[in-house]
């Protein structure tokens, strides 16, 4: 199974959402969430990689379409 930009986009979105929520939680208790910051940077790097790999870049509608494509690949 080949790793397509859609799969990377879904992984980056999920990791980015979870790490951002951990960053906000750490900020509210006045702590530095180092692991959450590192995972957020990894998610941002994946977004940048996908943006460079696609010929027309990433548009906001690509994220939900990527989730639909990945779900269809899993269910098929």
Buried (B, 14 or more C-beta within 10 A) or exposed (E): EEEBBBBBBBBBBEBBEBBBEBBEEBEEEEEEBEEBBEBBEBBBEBBEBBBEEBEEEBEEEBBEEBBEBBEEEEEE
